[in-house]
Amino acid sequence: MLSGDKGASNSDPWATGKTASNHWIETGSHVMVVEPTVKTMAGSPRDPDPDPKKPYVVWPGTPYEHLMLPVK
């Protein structure tokens, strides 16, 4: 994911494109931390429209949530 992404919905893990209500976000270069517990994510923003230049939780409240760490 260091080459960046073309964006994804931060509320719908199955979304294939941007809509007015699916909280589309483009992060650019990033590292994802996926783990069975949310300990690493404690204190990270869980807002559906986070600042993509700071760490945040993707798909909060779903079984697919993970921590997104932007790389500058």
Buried (B, 14 or more C-beta within 10 A) or exposed (E): EEEEBEBBBBBBEEBEEBEEEBBBBEBBEBEEEEEEEBEBBEEBBBEBEBEBEEBBBBBBEEEEBBBBBBEE
